[in-house]
Amino acid sequence: MISPAVIKAVPKVVLHDHLDGGLRVKTILELAQLHNYTALPYDNEEQLGNWFHTAVQGSLEIYLETFAHTVGVMQTPDALQRVASECAQDLAEDGVVYAEIRFAPELHTAKGLSYREVIDNVLIGFAHGEAEAKAAGKTIRVVALLTAMRMADVSLEIAKLVVEYRDRGVVGFDIAGKEAGYPPTEHIEAFQYLQRNNAHFTIHAGEAFGLKSIWEAIQFCGTERLGHGVRIIDDVTVNPDGSVTLGDLAAYVRDRRIPLELCPKSNVDTGAAASIAEHPIGLLRKLNFRVTLNTDNRLMSDTSMSSEMSSLVEAFDYSLRDLEWLTVNGMKSSFLPFDQRLDIINHIIKPGYARLREQVGS
């Protein structure tokens, strides 16, 4: 069994992490006081933290409601910069060397900020956090995904901003929010614009909703990655003799090496999986799908990349080789240019794992 200290030390990559889902509880309270946000359910750090960690269990809809409070305190330049900087620092402290952090500009305009002002201030925060991490002896590269909410109609505008900012720290587009009743095809114009401009994008699909959501995201919208995609397991049959049969969609996803942005702890919290041990990641990894490991919302799920890895080590007896496989998958699947991906794999991830294997003798 790999020790927690070793897991903390391994290089990590996260592709699916929401900026407004990873705030420090202390920061929420301080920003709420500073900006006169009075809707928090508690004004005590311990109570508020416990509320975020326990109020979300079992339902994606309830899980999403908690974001009203984190978004509520992220409406000013100073707040956006602080949250983004702390995000980068917290991830670096946990051993993350590359992170794609997603946020929806449209959610941060309640006090008059424009979309560009939101993006600019978040990017300033990321740069500050990277510098603070470096000063503390940690190296991390943080880039942004701009998210459009599937319940609104500004996805094309957000897609255009992705193209505008792609040389300034924005590497792709995402669409998120309630899946049921809001199919990705309603935003087809945005995806077509991104494709015409050679821009990267991922789509939240196959989390709370089933195979149709995944099918539409791939075959109609042309997504490069699946945000969650955990319900692809519904197209995988384990036969009585232990053999496995893939349906047409699952086979297509595996054959095309479409990355799955899997978030085990979040899936348990929202009811998409009964437990970590029963999470489809175990079987999907055995079947060699392009599995990546992610945190989704570190605050709401009380998680980190280290704790996500620890839970898989405990549930599936994963080795350092397994963790390296997941990490390399994540880097291969990132939206960075190929040469930059390769550089991080060959000069940071693989040497980091090799040193740890030598230290622990495995």
C-alpha positions as CSV (number, residue, x, y, z in Angstrom):
1,M,0.0,0.0,0.0
2,I,1.4,3.4,-1.0
3,S,1.8,5.7,2.0
4,P,0.0,9.1,2.1
5,A,3.4,10.9,2.1
6,V,4.3,9.2,-1.2
7,I,0.9,10.0,-2.7
8,K,1.3,13.6,-1.7
9,A,4.7,13.7,-3.4
10,V,3.7,12.3,-6.8
11,P,3.3,14.7,-9.7
12,K,-0.4,15.3,-10.5
13,V,-2.5,16.6,-13.4
14,V,-6.0,17.9,-13.1
15,L,-8.2,18.6,-16.1
16,H,-11.6,19.0,-14.4
17,D,-11.7,21.5,-11.5
18,H,-14.1,24.3,-11.1
19,L,-12.8,27.6,-9.7
20,D,-16.0,28.3,-7.9
21,G,-16.0,24.8,-6.4
22,G,-12.6,25.1,-4.7
23,L,-12.6,28.1,-2.4
24,R,-11.1,28.0,1.1
25,V,-13.9,28.3,3.7
26,K,-12.0,31.1,5.4
27,T,-11.8,33.0,2.2
28,I,-15.5,32.7,1.7
29,L,-16.2,34.2,5.1
30,E,-13.7,37.0,4.7
31,L,-14.9,37.9,1.2
32,A,-18.5,37.8,2.4
33,Q,-17.7,40.2,5.2
34,L,-15.7,42.5,3.0
35,H,-18.3,42.7,0.3
36,N,-21.5,42.6,2.5
37,Y,-22.7,39.2,1.2
38,T,-25.2,38.1,3.9
39,A,-26.7,34.9,2.5
40,L,-24.3,32.4,3.9
41,P,-26.0,29.7,6.0
42,Y,-23.3,30.0,8.8
43,D,-20.7,32.6,9.8
44,N,-18.5,30.2,11.5
45,E,-15.6,28.5,9.6
46,E,-16.2,25.0,11.0
47,Q,-20.0,25.1,10.6
48,L,-19.8,26.5,7.1
49,G,-17.2,24.0,6.1
50,N,-19.3,21.1,7.4
51,W,-22.3,22.5,5.6
52,F,-20.6,22.6,2.3
53,H,-19.3,19.0,2.8
54,T,-22.6,17.5,3.9
55,A,-25.4,19.5,2.4
56,V,-24.7,18.2,-1.1
57,Q,-24.9,14.5,-0.6
58,G,-26.9,12.4,-3.1
59,S,-28.2,14.9,-5.7
60,L,-26.5,16.9,-8.5
61,E,-29.3,19.5,-8.2
62,I,-28.6,20.1,-4.5
63,Y,-24.9,19.9,-5.1
64,L,-25.2,22.7,-7.7
65,E,-27.2,24.9,-5.3
66,T,-24.2,25.4,-3.0
67,F,-22.4,27.4,-5.8
68,A,-24.8,30.3,-5.2
69,H,-22.6,31.1,-2.2
70,T,-19.2,30.7,-3.7
71,V,-20.2,32.6,-6.8
72,G,-21.9,35.2,-4.5
73,V,-18.5,36.2,-3.1
74,M,-16.7,36.2,-6.4
75,Q,-18.1,39.4,-8.0
76,T,-15.2,41.8,-7.7
77,P,-11.7,42.0,-9.2
78,D,-10.0,41.5,-5.8
79,A,-12.1,38.5,-5.0
80,L,-11.5,36.8,-8.4
81,Q,-7.8,37.4,-8.1
82,R,-7.6,36.1,-4.6
83,V,-9.6,33.0,-5.3
84,A,-7.6,32.2,-8.5
85,S,-4.3,32.7,-6.7
86,E,-5.3,30.5,-3.8
87,C,-6.5,27.9,-6.2
88,A,-3.1,27.7,-7.9
89,Q,-1.3,27.7,-4.6
90,D,-3.5,25.0,-3.0
91,L,-3.1,22.7,-6.1
92,A,0.7,23.2,-6.1
93,E,0.9,22.4,-2.4
94,D,-0.9,19.1,-3.2
95,G,1.6,18.2,-5.9
96,V,-0.3,19.3,-9.0
97,V,2.1,20.3,-11.7
98,Y,-0.5,21.1,-14.4
99,A,-4.1,22.3,-14.0
100,E,-6.9,23.3,-16.3
101,I,-9.3,25.3,-14.2
102,R,-12.8,26.1,-15.5
103,F,-15.1,29.0,-14.7
104,A,-18.1,30.7,-16.2
105,P,-17.6,34.4,-16.8
106,E,-21.4,34.9,-17.0
107,L,-21.7,34.0,-13.3
108,H,-19.4,36.8,-12.1
109,T,-21.1,39.9,-13.5
110,A,-23.6,40.7,-10.8
111,K,-21.7,43.8,-9.7
112,G,-21.0,45.1,-13.2
113,L,-17.9,43.3,-14.3
114,S,-17.7,42.5,-18.0
115,Y,-16.8,39.1,-19.3
116,R,-13.3,40.3,-20.2
117,E,-12.8,41.9,-16.8
118,V,-13.7,38.6,-15.2
119,I,-11.3,36.6,-17.4
120,D,-8.5,39.2,-17.0
121,N,-8.7,39.1,-13.2
122,V,-8.8,35.3,-13.0
123,L,-5.8,35.1,-15.2
124,I,-4.0,37.7,-13.1
125,G,-4.8,35.5,-10.0
126,F,-3.5,32.4,-11.6
127,A,-0.2,34.1,-12.5
128,H,0.1,35.4,-9.0
129,G,-0.6,31.9,-7.5
130,E,2.0,30.3,-9.8
131,A,4.6,32.9,-8.6
132,E,3.7,32.3,-5.0
133,A,4.0,28.6,-5.5
134,K,7.4,28.9,-7.1
135,A,8.6,31.0,-4.2
136,A,7.5,28.2,-1.9
137,G,9.5,25.7,-4.0
138,K,6.5,24.3,-6.0
139,T,6.1,24.3,-9.8
140,I,2.7,24.5,-11.4
141,R,1.2,25.6,-14.7
142,V,-2.4,26.8,-14.5
143,V,-4.5,27.6,-17.5
144,A,-8.2,28.3,-17.9
145,L,-11.2,26.8,-19.6
146,L,-14.1,29.2,-20.1
147,T,-17.5,27.6,-19.3
148,A,-20.9,28.5,-20.6
149,M,-23.9,27.5,-18.6
150,R,-26.2,25.2,-20.6
151,M,-29.3,26.9,-19.2
152,A,-28.4,30.3,-20.7
153,D,-27.9,31.5,-24.3
154,V,-24.5,33.1,-24.2
155,S,-22.4,30.1,-25.3
156,L,-21.5,31.6,-28.6
157,E,-20.2,34.7,-27.0
158,I,-18.1,32.7,-24.5
159,A,-16.8,30.6,-27.4
160,K,-15.6,33.7,-29.2
161,L,-13.8,34.8,-26.0
162,V,-12.0,31.4,-25.9
163,V,-10.6,32.1,-29.3
164,E,-9.7,35.7,-28.4
165,Y,-7.8,34.6,-25.3
166,R,-6.3,31.4,-26.4
167,D,-2.8,32.9,-26.5
168,R,-3.3,34.5,-23.1
169,G,-3.9,31.6,-20.8
170,V,-7.2,30.2,-22.0
171,V,-6.9,26.8,-23.6
172,G,-10.5,25.7,-24.2
173,F,-14.2,25.8,-23.8
174,D,-16.6,23.9,-21.5
175,I,-20.4,23.7,-21.1
176,A,-21.8,22.9,-17.7
177,G,-24.9,23.0,-15.6
178,K,-28.0,20.8,-15.3
179,E,-27.8,18.0,-18.0
180,A,-31.5,16.9,-17.9
181,G,-33.6,19.0,-20.2
182,Y,-30.6,21.0,-21.5
183,P,-28.9,19.0,-24.2
184,P,-25.6,20.2,-25.6
185,T,-27.1,20.4,-29.0
186,E,-28.9,23.5,-28.0
187,H,-25.5,25.2,-28.2
188,I,-24.4,23.7,-31.5
189,E,-23.6,27.1,-33.0
190,A,-20.9,27.6,-30.3
191,F,-19.3,24.2,-31.0
192,Q,-19.3,24.9,-34.7
193,Y,-17.6,28.2,-34.2
194,L,-14.9,26.6,-32.0
195,Q,-14.3,23.9,-34.6
196,R,-14.0,26.4,-37.4
197,N,-11.4,28.3,-35.4
198,N,-9.5,25.2,-34.4
199,A,-10.2,25.7,-30.7
200,H,-10.4,23.0,-28.0
201,F,-13.5,22.1,-26.1
202,T,-15.0,19.6,-23.6
203,I,-18.6,19.0,-22.6
204,H,-20.1,18.0,-19.3
205,A,-21.9,14.8,-20.3
206,G,-22.8,11.5,-18.8
207,E,-22.8,12.6,-15.2
208,A,-26.4,12.9,-14.0
209,F,-27.8,12.0,-17.4
210,G,-27.2,8.9,-19.4
211,L,-25.8,7.6,-22.7
212,K,-27.8,10.0,-24.9
213,S,-26.0,13.0,-23.4
214,I,-22.6,11.4,-24.2
215,W,-23.8,10.4,-27.7
216,E,-25.0,14.0,-28.5
217,A,-21.8,15.5,-27.1
218,I,-19.6,13.4,-29.3
219,Q,-21.6,12.8,-32.5
220,F,-23.5,16.1,-32.8
221,C,-21.2,18.5,-31.0
222,G,-17.8,16.9,-31.7
223,T,-16.4,17.2,-28.1
224,E,-12.7,16.2,-27.6
225,R,-13.2,15.1,-24.0
226,L,-16.1,14.1,-21.8
227,G,-16.6,16.1,-18.6
228,H,-17.3,13.1,-16.3
229,G,-18.6,10.7,-18.9
230,V,-19.0,8.2,-16.1
231,R,-22.3,6.9,-17.5
232,I,-20.5,5.3,-20.4
233,I,-20.5,2.3,-18.1
234,D,-24.2,1.9,-19.0
235,D,-23.0,0.7,-22.4
236,V,-20.6,-1.9,-20.9
237,T,-21.9,-5.4,-20.0
238,V,-20.1,-7.7,-17.7
239,N,-21.1,-11.2,-18.7
240,P,-21.7,-14.2,-16.3
241,D,-18.3,-15.7,-17.3
242,G,-16.5,-12.5,-16.4
243,S,-15.9,-11.4,-20.0
244,V,-16.9,-7.9,-21.0
245,T,-19.0,-6.7,-24.0
246,L,-18.8,-3.1,-25.1
247,G,-21.8,-1.5,-26.8
248,D,-21.3,0.6,-30.0
249,L,-20.9,3.9,-28.1
250,A,-18.5,2.6,-25.5
251,A,-16.4,0.9,-28.1
252,Y,-16.3,4.1,-30.1
253,V,-15.2,6.1,-27.0
254,R,-12.5,3.6,-26.3
255,D,-11.3,3.2,-29.9
256,R,-11.1,6.9,-30.5
257,R,-9.3,7.4,-27.1
258,I,-11.8,10.1,-26.0
259,P,-10.7,11.2,-22.6
260,L,-13.0,10.7,-19.6
261,E,-12.7,13.4,-17.0
262,L,-13.6,11.1,-14.1
263,C,-14.2,12.6,-10.7
264,P,-14.9,9.7,-8.3
265,K,-15.6,11.5,-5.0
266,S,-17.9,14.0,-6.7
267,N,-19.8,11.2,-8.4
268,V,-20.3,9.5,-5.0
269,D,-21.5,12.8,-3.5
270,T,-24.0,13.4,-6.3
271,G,-25.3,9.8,-6.4
272,A,-23.7,8.9,-9.8
273,A,-21.8,6.1,-8.0
274,A,-22.6,4.3,-4.8
275,S,-19.0,4.3,-3.4
276,I,-15.5,4.6,-4.6
277,A,-15.1,0.8,-4.6
278,E,-18.1,0.6,-6.9
279,H,-17.2,3.5,-9.1
280,P,-16.8,2.6,-12.8
281,I,-13.3,3.9,-12.9
282,G,-12.0,0.5,-11.7
283,L,-13.5,-1.3,-14.7
284,L,-12.9,1.4,-17.2
285,R,-9.2,1.5,-16.2
286,K,-9.0,-2.3,-16.6
287,L,-10.5,-2.0,-20.1
288,N,-8.0,0.7,-21.0
289,F,-10.4,3.6,-21.7
290,R,-8.6,7.0,-21.7
291,V,-9.3,7.5,-18.0
292,T,-8.2,10.7,-16.2
293,L,-8.6,11.5,-12.5
294,N,-9.9,14.8,-11.3
295,T,-11.3,16.6,-8.3
296,D,-14.3,18.5,-9.8
297,N,-15.1,20.6,-6.7
298,R,-12.6,20.4,-3.9
299,L,-14.7,22.4,-1.4
300,M,-18.0,20.7,-2.0
301,S,-16.5,17.2,-2.1
302,D,-13.9,17.9,0.6
303,T,-11.3,16.4,-1.7
304,S,-7.9,16.9,-3.3
305,M,-5.9,15.1,-5.9
306,S,-4.0,13.3,-3.2
307,S,-7.2,12.1,-1.5
308,E,-8.7,11.0,-4.8
309,M,-5.5,9.0,-5.5
310,S,-5.5,7.6,-1.9
311,S,-9.1,6.4,-2.3
312,L,-8.2,4.5,-5.5
313,V,-5.2,3.0,-3.9
314,E,-7.4,1.7,-1.1
315,A,-10.3,0.6,-3.3
316,F,-8.4,-1.0,-6.1
317,D,-4.9,-1.6,-4.7
318,Y,-3.3,0.7,-7.3
319,S,0.4,1.0,-7.5
320,L,2.6,3.9,-8.4
321,R,2.5,2.6,-12.0
322,D,-1.3,2.9,-12.0
323,L,-1.1,6.4,-10.6
324,E,1.5,7.3,-13.2
325,W,-0.7,5.9,-16.0
326,L,-3.6,8.1,-14.8
327,T,-1.4,11.2,-14.6
328,V,0.2,10.7,-18.0
329,N,-3.3,10.2,-19.4
330,G,-4.3,13.5,-18.0
331,M,-1.3,15.3,-19.5
332,K,-1.8,13.6,-22.9
333,S,-5.4,14.7,-22.8
334,S,-4.7,18.4,-21.9
335,F,-5.4,21.2,-24.3
336,L,-1.8,22.4,-24.3
337,P,0.1,22.2,-27.6
338,F,1.7,18.8,-28.2
339,D,5.3,19.8,-27.6
340,Q,4.3,21.4,-24.2
341,R,2.4,18.3,-23.1
342,L,5.4,16.1,-24.1
343,D,7.8,18.4,-22.2
344,I,5.8,18.1,-18.9
345,I,5.4,14.3,-19.3
346,N,9.1,13.7,-20.1
347,H,10.7,16.2,-17.8
348,I,8.4,16.4,-14.8
349,I,5.9,13.6,-14.6
350,K,8.0,10.5,-15.6
351,P,11.1,11.6,-13.7
352,G,9.0,12.4,-10.6
353,Y,7.4,8.9,-10.6
354,A,10.8,7.2,-11.3
355,R,12.4,8.9,-8.3
356,L,9.6,7.9,-6.0
357,R,9.6,4.3,-7.2
358,E,13.3,4.2,-6.5
359,Q,12.8,5.6,-3.1
360,V,10.1,3.1,-2.1
361,G,11.4,0.2,-4.0
362,S,8.5,-0.5,-6.3
